[in-house]
Amino acid sequence: MSKKPKDLVTINHLPGILLASAVECERWIEAGLIPVAGRETYRKSGRTYEARMFDPEVIAKLAAEVPAWRARDEANMQDRRGNAARTRNDADDESRLVTPVDDISHRRRQSILAPVRKNTGIYIVEDIRRLDRNNRVTERQPRNSGPRSDRAFVGYRAVFSKDVQILPDGGPTEVLVEFAFAEPPEVAAVALSPSRIGPAEIKGAAEALEARLVELRDATHESCEQEVASWRDELDTYLAAYQDDQERQAILGGILSALEKLDRIHGTDKHGPAGVGRRLRQKLDDIRSKASARRLRHMREAQIREASGYERYAAIFPVARSLERKFVFLAGPTNSGKTHEALRLAGEAQTAEILSPLRLLALEHYERLSEGNFSAGMVTGEERILPEGATHVARTIETLDLHRVVDVCVIDEVQMLSDPNRGWAWTQAIVGAPARLVVLTGAPEAIPLVEHLLAMTGESLDIKILKRKGPLHVERAPVELNKLSRGDAVIAFSRANVHELRARLVQSGRTVATVYGALGPEVRRAEAARFRNGEAEILVATDAIGMGLNIGPLRRVVFSTLRKFDGVQERQLTSMEIKQIAGRAGRFGHHYEGLVTALLEAGPYGRAEAIISNALTGEGTKLRGKAYVRPNQETVMSASGVLQTDRLGHVLRHLNDTLVAGHPDLRMADMEEMIELALLLDTVDMPILDRLSYAIAPVEVRERMAVELLLEWARQHAVNGLVQPPNFGLHTDLLKLEARVKIATTWLWLAQRYPHVYEDVEAVINLRSDLNSKIEEKLIATSIARRKGADEKQRQHKGRRPELKKDRHKQNRSETKERRDRSRA
């Protein structure tokens, strides 16, 4: 799976990961040993540079290869020194005290070892190692590895064990020791003797080796016993400092668990048996320290969970728990009337709230309620229209009021529970909405996950399955872009592809409306209105139209592709995504049926038709597993106190890793961008909850300008207590206008939370309105200009070639008849 650029690291991080020098890292990159995961360009001092980027997980796995790479580098260096340098060292090498090794001596040693192994039951082998010119061991040479070096150190490695009672109340622990020692002189004399050796000499050498081995073993065991006894006394004193027996048992349990995985302890002649005891003592000290640290960490996590209530998630919504809530799930596909039925139930209640996934939908619900003579209000992240005594309030789901009790709460698009970024808001609404009747609307695939959530609250669920109003058919053939009909919608999955398709359609003389996520809600609404009112023949849109936006008489949905990039990888559309988008075709009351097809350029239509048909007729993948949650303000403050830090990035990372780890019903939402912003905001001197508000502001981390402005606003907030509004011009390209609308929206979002700091709200509302108007003006102007040009070209062409007029008229009639026949089919 490809990684986001923000998940990669530069070459500056490699020395810390590999524990190597920068020079070594450069050499290994050039040799192709360290793979480059990507490249990123940046500008500095007016010049463009390219930085190599690396995957930290891959680099971490390569750390084990570093010794081998260094050995290879050393071998290459030795080769470059040349034969002359090696010749100069030959005389010195001969003068060193080394032991020649040959096959005869090896066979004699094997004869000596055999009775030693049999008599002692100890595993013991030759330990032959090559020496460098400074008489240092460079590499162990295993047994049976072929010809041996003429210059070698010969010794033995023995492995023996003893069961030691380390903890008084625990069972014995096996202490495994690997001891390397030099060959005794009596054994060397027999192994290297130039004369013939008989059985008596072999037996004598074996007895000498056995005596040395037993001596080392017994001394090592005695040393270990002494160190364990001393350590145990200190452990008793250490544990006595804890008054709580539960804490003492937690530490002992951690030690006991670690002792089951006690590593082999190595000893040598240099440090003797006492060195083995000291190493065992050091390991036991480390085990005790880690057990204590683990106890503290677990205690902190338990304190945070206890304070936050996330272990009993339903209990953190006391108002909802005080009501005898009832649930109705109106489950059905797009165009099945579920939202209409939900709003009817809300309209019949004295008080109600409607929770939507988009500000645009909240606005539509607000207007519908106002037209129905309700005392209506609207609350979104950026605006608040809440007259005194409002009975029916339309909200974006993140703004749910957990304390206002209403008769009916409608939660729309409940399948968004499965969204890693925003699913936490639907989890919170379902478990915590303070309403006597909670009405859910969404795809039937969400039923299992909803039932799983309500099992936490013990509340019942009434499911009503709604059928689509009007059939939905997949056409048997693809369609060419220049042969689209009025009322068609072409679906793409990136802003670039939307603009490309739009440009091609406009160039061919068609009028086009455009809807995609980067457009502000006001522009999306205006563009949808142009299509709905017939001012635009064709709609080019992303999957943003799948969220219930009122786009009017859409007859046919045409996929330009069945693949999308989801921020991590390019993948095929899911069945639910295809259903949500295709289901917008054939609006009830406008068309008897809806049609779905794909562009000819989307690829082999047989495969595309099968994918779409299977998605529309199959049951789809059920949403199962755990529901997403996100820590609230109280949890962040509790964690900050327990961890004794106000660094928000550290607190959020800890909560991300531990808050619901192992929970049977919950999992953490994707908080990576939130944590990244928090780490940047930790450089600003303001309270941790204020930094949290800025960290959850609607900012895309990949938009560098937006992030820099957010940090600047936070600094102004902290220093001056007043934040200046953005001051943007209107004369720029479409992409910059869209980015400026998002920045203005972020400013207004923060103004809702800090009205005394963000004062010039009206000015920013007007600025955003002007930016949206400019975007809409550009979209329309391009369409009209190119359409006029196409019409003028057609008139000139007809004026020059009057003889073609009848042929053109005949062709138009033929195309009209073809469209009529296709519509009837």
LUMMARDO-391094 format. One record per residue (C-alpha): residue in three letters; x, y, z. Coordinates in steps of 0.05 Angstrom, whole numbers, plus 32768, in hexadecimal, padded with zeros to 4 digits. Each point is the difference from the previous one (the first is absolute). Layout:
ALAXYZ;...
//
This chain:
MET800080008000;SER801D80437FEC;LYS800980338038;LYS7FED80488006;PRO803B80307FF6;LYS7FF680188047;ASP800F7FB98019;LEU804580007FDF;VAL8041801B801E;THR803D80237FE2;ILE80487FE88001;ASN800B80288040;HIS7FD87FCB8026;LEU80277FC47FE7;PRO803D8004802F;GLY7FD18000803C;ILE7FD87FC47FE7;LEU803C7FD77FE8;LEU803180178035;ALA803280107FC9;SER8026803D7FE8;ALA7FE5802D7FC9;VAL803B7FEC7FD4;GLU7FEE7FB68007;CYS7FB7800E7FF0;GLU801480267FC0;ARG802D7FC67FEB;TRP7FCA7FCC800B;ILE7FCC80297FDA;GLU803080057FC5;ALA800B7FB58003;GLY7FB57FF47FFD;LEU7FFC7FE08045;ILE7FD18036801B;PRO7FC380097FD2;VAL7FE780467FF1;ALA7FB480028009;GLY7FF480427FDD;ARG801980457FF1;GLU7FE680448015;THR801180437FE0;TYR800680408027;ARG801980477FF4;LYS803580238027;SER802080437FF0;GLY7FDD80017FBD;ARG801B7FBD7FEA;THR7FDD7FBD7FFB;TYR801D7FC48024;GLU7FEC7FB78003;ALA80027FD88041;ARG80027FB58004;MET7FC97FE3802D;PHE80037FBD8025;ASP7FCD7FD28020;PRO80117FFD804B;GLU7FE27FBB8009;VAL802B7FE37FC8;ILE803E8023801B;ALA7FF37FE48046;LYS7FFE7FB97FE4;LEU8043800D7FDD;ALA802380118041;ALA80107FB6800B;GLU802880027FBE;VAL802F80378016;PRO80377FD3801E;ALA80027FD87FBF;TRP800480407FD7;ARG80398019802B;ALA80247FBE7FF9;ARG7FF980047FB5;ASP801A80488000;GLU803C7FEA802A;ALA800E7FC77FD0;ASN7FFE80307FC5;MET802F802F8024;GLN80307FC7800E;ASP80017FED7FB6;ARG801080487FEC;ARG803D8001802D;GLY80237FD27FCF;ASN802D7FC58005;ALA803C802B8014;ALA7FE280148043;ARG7FEC7FB88010;THR80487FE97FF0;ARG801D80328031;ASN7FD77FE18037;ASP80137FB87FF3;ALA803F8003802A;ASP7FDA801D803B;ASP7FCA7FCB7FF9;GLU80327FC78005;SER801C801C8041;ARG7FBD80008023;LEU7FED7FCA8032;VAL7FC97FDB7FDB;THR7FE97FB87FFC;PRO80067FDD7FBD;VAL7FC27FD87FEF;ASP7FFC7FC47FD3;ASP7FD37FC47FF5;ILE802A7FD2802D;SER7FFA802E803C;HIS7FB680087FF2;ARG7FF57FB58001;ARG80287FF98041;ARG7FD580368021;GLN7FC17FDC7FEB;SER801A7FC18020;ILE800F80278040;LEU7FBB80218001;ALA7FD87FBF7FF8;PRO800D7FE48046;VAL7FF98045801F;ARG7FB980087FE3;LYS7FEE7FBA8016;ASN801980088048;THR7FE68046800E;GLY7FC280047FD4;ILE801780467FEC;TYR7FFC80197FB9;ILE804780147FED;VAL801F80107FBC;GLU8040801B7FE3;ASP8002804C7FFA;ILE803080117FC8;ARG800780487FEA;ARG802B80247FCD;LEU802F80368018;ASP801380417FDF;ARG8046801C7FFD;ASN7FF580208044;ASN7FEF7FBC801D;ARG7FB780138008;VAL7FC67FD07FF2;THR7FDC80147FC0;GLU7FD17FC67FF3;ARG7FEB7FBF8021;GLN800E7FC47FD4;PRO7FCC7FCA800D;ARG800D7FB68001;ASN80007FD97FBE;SER800880407FD8;GLY80367FE67FD2;PRO804A80148001;ARG80148028803C;SER802B803E8006;ASP804A7FF78010;ARG7FFA80378033;ALA7FCA7FF28032;PHE7FED80038049;VAL7FE97FBD801A;GLY7FD27FF9803B;TYR7FBF7FE08015;ARG7FB88016800A;ALA7FD77FDC8034;VAL7FB58008800E;PHE7FE67FEB8044;SER7FC48013802A;LYS7FE780008048;ASP7FBB8009801E;VAL8003803B802F;GLN7FC980178030;ILE7FFF804A7FEE;LEU7FBB8013801C;PRO7FEC7FE28043;ASP7FB87FF27FEA;GLY80107FEC7FB9;GLY801A7FC07FE2;PRO804A7FF57FF0;THR801C80267FC4;GLU80317FDF7FD1;VAL803F802B7FFB;LEU80237FED7FBF;VAL804A80127FF9;GLU802C7FFE7FC3;PHE804980028017;ALA803B80097FD0;PHE80457FED801B;ALA80467FF57FE5;GLU801B7FBA7FF2;PRO80257FE5803D;PRO804B7FF57FF4;GLU7FFA7FB4800D;VAL7FCB7FFB7FC9;ALA8028802C7FD0;ALA803E7FD6800A;VAL7FDC7FC17FEB;ALA7FD880207FC7;LEU803E80217FE1;SER80347FCA800F;PRO802A7FF07FC1;SER80087FB88017;ARG7FCF7FC88000;ILE7FCB80048039;GLY7FE57FC28022;PRO7FBF7FF48028;ALA8022800F8042;GLU801380467FEA;ILE7FB9800D7FE5;LYS7FE37FE88042;GLY802E802D8029;ALA7FEF803D7FD5;ALA7FB57FF08007;GLU80077FFC804C;ALA802480438002;LEU7FCB80217FD4;GLU7FC87FE1802A;ALA802080198041;ARG800580477FE3;LEU7FB87FFE7FE7;VAL7FE37FE78042;GLU802880348026;LEU7FE580387FD5;ARG7FB87FE58004;ASP80007FF9804C;ALA80208044800A;THR7FCF80207FD1;HIS7FC47FE08023;GLU801A80178043;SER800A80477FE7;CYS7FB980027FE4;GLU7FE37FE68041;GLN802480368028;GLU7FE980387FD1;VAL7FB87FE68000;ALA7FFE7FFE804D;SER801A80488003;TRP7FCE80177FCB;ARG7FC77FDE8024;ASP801080258041;GLU800080427FDB;LEU7FBE7FEE7FDE;ASP7FE07FF58044;THR801680458017;TYR7FE8801E7FBE;LEU7FBB7FE08005;ALA7FF880138049;ALA7FFD80497FEA;TYR7FBC7FF27FDF;GLN7FC77FFE8032;ASP7FCE7FE77FCD;ASP80067FB47FF9;GLN7FE080047FBB;GLU8039802B7FE7;ARG80337FCF801D;GLN7FDD7FC67FDF;ALA800080267FBE;ILE804B800A8003;LEU800C7FB78013;GLY7FD37FEA7FC8;GLY802780297FCE;ILE80427FE3801A;LEU7FE67FB97FFD;SER7FE7800A7FB9;ALA8045801A7FEB;LEU80257FC78022;GLU7FDC7FCF7FD3;LYS802580207FC6;LEU804480098022;ASP803780047FCB;ARG803F7FD57FFF;ILE8039801F8029;HIS804580027FE1;GLY80417FF88026;THR804A7FFF7FED;ASP80447FF4801E;LYS800C804A8003;HIS7FCA800D8035;GLY7FFB7FBA801C;PRO7FC57FE08024;ALA7FF78040802A;GLY7FF280257FBF;VAL7FC77FD17FF0;GLY7FE1800E8045;ARG8007804B7FF5;ARG7FDE7FFA7FBC;LEU7FC77FD8801E;ARG7FF880358036;GLN7FFE80377FCB;LYS7FCA7FDB7FD9;LEU7FD77FF78040;ASP8007804B800F;ASP7FE880107FBA;ILE7FC57FD18007;ARG7FEC80218042;SER800680467FE2;LYS7FD77FEE7FC3;ALA7FCB7FDE802B;SER7FFB803F802A;ALA7FFC802C7FC2;ARG7FCC7FD27FE2;ARG7FD780038040;LEU8003804C7FFF;ARG7FEC80017FB7;HIS7FC67FD1800B;MET7FEB8027803D;ARG800180417FD8;GLU7FD87FE07FC8;ALA7FCE7FE48032;GLN7FFA80458021;ILE7FF480217FBC;ARG7FCD7FCC7FEC;GLU7FDE80058043;ALA7FFE804C7FFD;SER7FE980027FB7;GLY7FCC7FC98008;TYR80127FE27FBD;GLU80037FBA801D;ARG7FB5800A800C;TYR7FF5802E7FC5;ALA7FB480048006;ALA8007801B8047;ILE802280417FEA;PHE7FBD80187FE4;PRO7FD680068040;VAL7FC780287FE0;ALA7FF57FCB7FCB;ARG80037FC98035;SER7FCA80238029;LEU7FCE7FFA7FC6;GLU7FDB7FC37FE9;ARG801680097FB8;LYS7FE17FDC7FC6;PHE80227FF47FBD;VAL7FE47FFB7FBA;PHE802F7FF07FC7;LEU7FE480147FBB;ALA802E7FD57FD6;GLY7FFE80057FB5;PRO802580137FC1;THR800380467FE2;ASN7FBD801B7FE7;SER7FD87FD3802F;GLY7FE0803A8026;LYS80237FF28042;THR80168048800C;HIS7FB980187FEF;GLU7FE27FD08033;ALA803380148035;LEU7FF1804A7FF6;ARG7FB67FF08005;LEU800B7FE08044;ALA8029803C8015;GLY7FC9802F7FE9;GLU7FCB7FDC8028;ALA802980098041;GLN7FFE803E802B;THR804C80048002;ALA80337FDF7FD1;GLU804780027FE7;ILE80187FE97FBB;LEU80497FEC7FFC;SER802080017FBB;PRO80457FEF7FE5;LEU800680417FD9;ARG7FF5804A800D;LEU7FDB80047FBE;LEU7FCE7FCA8015;ALA7FF680228043;LEU7FF080407FDA;GLU7FCD7FDC7FD4;HIS7FDF7FE1803D;TYR7FFE80448023;GLU7FDF80207FC4;ARG7FCE7FC77FFA;LEU7FEE8007804A;SER7FFA804C7FF9;GLU7FD27FF87FC4;GLY7FD57FD1802A;ASN7FF480388033;PHE802A7FDF8036;SER802980298031;ALA80407FE97FDF;GLY80498009800E;MET80427FE97FE1;VAL80447FF18020;THR803E7FED7FD8;GLY804A8006800D;GLU800280467FE1;GLU7FBD801F800F;ARG7FC980018033;ILE7FB880157FF3;LEU7FDC7FF08040;PRO7FC6802E8011;GLU7FE57FFE8046;GLY7FCC7FC98007;ALA80157FDA7FC2;THR7FDF7FBC8001;HIS801D7FDF7FC3;VAL804C80067FF4;ALA80277FE77FC4;ARG80497FF18011;THR803F7FE27FE4;ILE800B7FC18028;GLU804080178023;THR7FD9803A8021;LEU7FCF7FD28024;ASP7FE9801E8043;LEU80067FC78032;HIS7FD880258034;ARG7FC280197FDB;VAL7FC87FCC8006;VAL7FD27FFC7FC4;ASP7FC67FD37FEB;VAL80207FE97FBE;CYS80487FFF7FE7;VAL800D7FED7FB8;ILE80457FE57FF0;ASP800A7FFF7FB5;GLU80317FD67FD6;VAL800E7FD08039;GLN802D7FD57FD5;MET80348036800D;LEU800E7FD98040;SER80357FDC7FD7;ASP8026803F7FEE;PRO804580008023;ASN8003804C8003;ARG7FB880158012;GLY7FE07FBF8018;TRP800A80158049;ALA7FCA80357FF8;TRP7FCC7FCC7FEC;THR80167FD28039;GLN7FF8803A8031;ALA7FBC80137FE3;ILE7FE37FBA8002;VAL80187FF28047;GLY7FF78046801D;ALA7FC880257FDB;PRO7FD080198037;ALA7FBE7FF07FDC;ARG7FC47FD78011;LEU7FFD7FE67FB9;VAL803F7FF97FD6;VAL7FF37FF77FB6;LEU803A7FE47FD7;THR800380037FB4;GLY80327FDE7FD4;ALA80167FC37FD9;PRO7FE87FBB8018;GLU80497FEA8003;ALA800780298040;ILE7FCD7FD68027;PRO80337FD08020;LEU802C8038801A;VAL7FC58028801B;GLU7FE67FC28024;HIS80467FF5801D;LEU80028047801B;LEU7FBB7FFC801F;ALA80147FC08023;MET802D802D802B;THR7FC4802B8015;GLY7FCD7FC78006;GLU7FCF80267FD4;SER7FD37FDF7FCD;LEU8000800E7FB5;ASP7FC480017FD1;ILE80177FF57FB9;LYS7FD580157FC5;ILE80197FEC7FBB;LEU7FED80317FC8;LYS80017FEF7FB7;ARG8018802E7FC8;LYS7FC9802A7FDF;GLY80097FF07FB7;PRO802C7FCC7FDF;LEU804B80097FF3;HIS801D7FDF7FC2;VAL80477FF67FE6;GLU800380107FB6;ARG801B7FCB7FD1;ALA8032802D7FDE;PRO803080378014;VAL7FF780487FE8;GLU803080307FDE;LEU800D80428023;ASN7FE9802A7FC5;LYS7FBF7FD97FFD;LEU7FE7800D8046;SER7FB780158007;ARG7FE180398028;GLY7FF77FEA8048;ASP803D7FD38002;ALA803480038038;VAL80487FEB7FF2;ILE80257FE8803F;ALA804B8009800A;PHE80297FF7803F;SER803280398000;ARG7FFC804B7FF5;ALA80307FFB7FC5;ASN7FD57FCC7FDC;VAL7FC18029800E;HIS801F803D7FDF;GLU801B7FD77FC6;LEU7FBB7FE27FF1;ARG7FDE80438009;ALA803180227FD0;ARG7FF57FCB7FCA;LEU7FB480068006;VAL8000804C7FFE;GLN80307FFF7FC5;SER7FCE7FD57FDA;GLY7FC98033800D;ARG7FDD7FE3803D;THR7FED8027803E;VAL801A7FE18040;ALA7FF58005804B;THR80377FE9802E;VAL7FFD7FE38046;TYR803D7FE88027;GLY801880018048;ALA803380387FF9;LEU7FC980317FED;GLY7FDF80268039;PRO7FBA7FE98013;GLU7FE280407FE3;VAL80207FF37FBC;ARG7FEC7FB78001;ARG7FB98015800F;ALA800080347FC8;GLU801D7FCF7FCE;ALA7FCC7FCB8013;ALA7FCA80357FF7;ARG801A80107FBA;PHE7FFA7FB67FEE;ARG7FBD7FF98023;ASN7FE2803D7FDD;GLY80187FEA7FBB;GLU803580367FF8;ALA80347FCA7FF9;GLU7FF57FC17FD6;ILE80347FD48020;LEU80187FF88048;VAL80497FEE800B;ALA800A7FEB8049;THR80287FD78031;ASP7FE17FD08032;ALA7FEC803F8028;ILE7FBB7FF87FDF;GLY7FF77FBE8027;MET7FF280258041;GLY7FB980157FF2;LEU800C80437FDE;ASN7FC180177FDB;ILE80167FFD7FB8;GLY7FBB7FF87FE2;PRO7FEC7FDA7FC1;LEU803C7FD57FF6;ARG7FEF7FCB7FCC;ARG80407FDA7FF6;VAL80417FF68027;VAL803E7FF47FD4;PHE80407FE88022;SER8040801A7FE0;THR80267FCB8028;LEU7FF27FCC8035;ARG8040800D8027;LYS801480378030;PHE803B8016802B;ASP7FEA7FFF8049;GLY803B8026801C;VAL802A7FC18009;GLN7FF97FD77FC1;GLU7FD97FFC7FBF;ARG7FCA7FCC8007;GLN7FBF7FE87FE1;LEU7FC080208018;THR7FDB7FDA8036;SER7FBA7FE67FF5;MET7FE580338031;GLU802280397FDC;ILE7FE47FEA7FBD;LYS7FBA7FF9801E;GLN800380458020;ILE801580227FBF;ALA7FD87FD87FCE;GLY7FC28004802B;ARG7FFB804B7FF2;ALA7FE87FF07FB9;GLY7FB580017FF3;ARG7FE880338033;PHE7FBB7FED8017;GLY7FCB802E7FE3;HIS802C80147FC5;HIS80137FBE7FDE;TYR7FDF7FBC8001;GLU80427FDC8003;GLY804A800E800B;LEU80377FEB7FD0;VAL80497FF0800F;THR80397FF67FCF;ALA804980127FF6;LEU802780287FCD;LEU801D7FDB7FC5;GLU804680168016;ALA7FF77FE08045;GLY80187FBD7FE6;PRO7FE07FBF7FEA;TYR7FB6800A800C;GLY7FF17FB7800E;ARG802980028040;ALA7FE580448014;GLU7FB87FEA7FF4;ALA800B7FC2802B;ILE801E8029803A;ILE7FC780327FFF;SER7FCB7FCA7FFA;ASN801D7FD78039;ALA8003803E802C;LEU7FB780137FF2;THR7FE37FBA8006;GLY802C7FE28036;GLU7FF9800A804A;GLY804380248007;THR80347FFB8037;LYS7FE180058045;LEU801F80328030;ARG801A7FD8803B;GLY803580038034;LYS8010803A802F;ALA7FE580477FFE;TYR802E803D7FFC;VAL80088030803B;ARG802B803D800E;PRO8017801C8043;ASN7FD8803B801B;GLN8019803C8027;GLU7FF67FDF8044;THR802A7FC57FEA;VAL8038802C7FE6;MET800280268041;SER80007FBF8029;ALA80397FE47FD6;SER802780408006;GLY7FFB7FFD804C;VAL80127FB68005;LEU803B80067FD0;GLN801580418021;THR800A80257FBE;ASP7FDB80357FDA;ARG801F7FED7FBD;LEU7FC17FF27FD8;GLY80247FD77FCB;HIS801C7FD18035;VAL7FBC7FFA8022;LEU7FDA7FF27FC0;ARG80347FCC7FEA;HIS7FFA7FDD8043;LEU7FB380007FFB;ASN80037FE87FB9;ASP802A7FC48014;THR7FDE7FEE8042;LEU7FBB801E800C;VAL7FD67FC87FE1;ALA80377FCD7FF4;GLY7FE17FBB8008;HIS7FB9801C8007;PRO7FCE7FCD7FE4;ASP7FD380357FDF;LEU8029803E7FF2;ARG803D80157FD8;MET802480427FF8;ALA7FEF802E7FC5;ASP803880167FD2;MET802380378028;GLU804280057FDA;GLU7FF280457FE2;MET7FE480188042;ILE80407FE98024;GLU802C80207FCA;LEU7FDD8043800B;ALA80057FF8804B;LEU804B7FF77FFC;LEU800680417FDA;LEU7FD08024802F;ASP80297FEA803D;THR803180387FED;VAL7FC980338010;ASP7FF980188048;MET7FB57FF5800D;PRO7FD67FD1802B;ILE7FFD7FB87FE9;LEU7FB580027FF3;ASP8009803C7FD2;ARG80367FDA7FDA;LEU7FCF7FC67FFB;SER7FCC802E7FE0;TYR803380167FCC;ALA80167FB87FF5;ILE7FBA7FE97FEE;ALA7FF1803C7FD3;PRO7FEC7FEE7FB9;VAL804580077FE0;GLU80207FD17FCD;VAL80477FF38018;ARG80197FF97FB9;GLU7FEB80487FF2;ARG803F80238019;MET7FE480467FFB;ALA7FC37FEE8029;VAL802B7FDF8037;GLU802E803C8003;LEU7FC580308007;LEU7FE27FD48037;LEU804180048028;GLU8003804B7FF5;TRP7FB980088019;ALA80117FD7803E;ARG803C802D800E;GLN7FD6803F7FF8;HIS7FCC7FE1802E;ALA80357FF08035;VAL802680437FFC;ASN7FCB80347FEF;GLY7FBE7FDE8010;LEU7FE780177FBC;VAL80077FE07FBC;GLN800280277FBF;PRO7FD07FE77FCA;PRO801E7FE67FBE;ASN800680337FC9;PHE7FFD7FDE7FBD;GLY7FF9801C7FBA;LEU7FCD7FE57FCF;HIS802980037FC1;THR80237FBD7FFD;ASP7FF67FBB7FE3;LEU7FCA7FCF8013;LEU802B7FD3802C;LYS8018803A802B;LEU7FBA801B8007;GLU7FE97FBC8019;ALA803A7FFE8033;ARG7FEE80468018;VAL7FB87FEB800C;LYS80187FC7802C;ILE802E802F8027;ALA7FC68031800B;THR7FD57FC68017;THR80357FEB8033;TRP80038047801A;LEU7FB480018009;TRP80037FBB8022;LEU8031801C8033;ALA7FD5803E8008;GLN7FC77FD48019;ARG802D7FE88038;TYR80238042800F;PRO7FCF80397FEF;HIS802880338028;VAL80417FEE7FDD;TYR7FE57FFA7FB9;GLU7FD680407FFD;ASP7FFA80127FB6;VAL7FCF7FC97FF0;GLU7FD580287FCF;ALA803D80157FD8;VAL80177FB77FF8;ILE7FB97FE97FEF;ASN7FFE80357FCA;LEU80467FEC7FE8;ARG7FEB7FB77FFB;SER7FC180147FDB;ASP8029802A7FCF;LEU80307FC77FF5;ASN7FC87FCF7FF4;SER7FDF80317FD0;LYS804280077FDA;ILE80067FB47FFB;GLU7FB97FF97FE6;GLU800C803A7FD0;LYS803E7FDD7FE4;LEU7FDC7FBE7FF8;ILE7FC580207FDC;ALA802A80317FD7;THR802B7FC97FE4;SER7FC47FD77FEE;ILE7FDB803A7FDE;ALA803C801A7FDB;ARG80117FBE7FE1;ARG7FB77FF17FF1;LYS7FF980437FDC;GLY803F7FF27FDA;ALA7FE67FBC7FEA;ASP7FBD801F7FEB;GLU802280387FD9;LYS802D7FCE7FDD;GLN7FC37FD67FED;ARG7FDC803E7FE3;GLN803D80147FD7;HIS80077FB97FE7;LYS7FB67FFF7FEB;GLY800780437FDD;ARG803A7FE87FD5;ARG7FE27FBD7FEF;PRO7FB580097FF5;GLU7FFE7FBF7FDB;LEU800F7FDC8042;LYS7FC3801D8023;LYS7FD07FC97FEB;ASP80337FCB8012;ARG800A801F8045;HIS7FB58005800B;LYS7FF87FB77FEC;GLN80397FEC8030;ASN7FE08026803A;ARG7FBE7FDD7FF4;SER80247FBD7FFF;GLU8023800F8042;THR7FBF8017801F;LYS7FDE7FBF7FEB;GLU803B7FD7801A;ARG7FFB80228045;ARG7FB57FF68002;ASP80077FB67FEF;ARG80367FF88035;SER7FD480228034;ARG7FC67FD27FF0;ALA802D7FC38005;
//
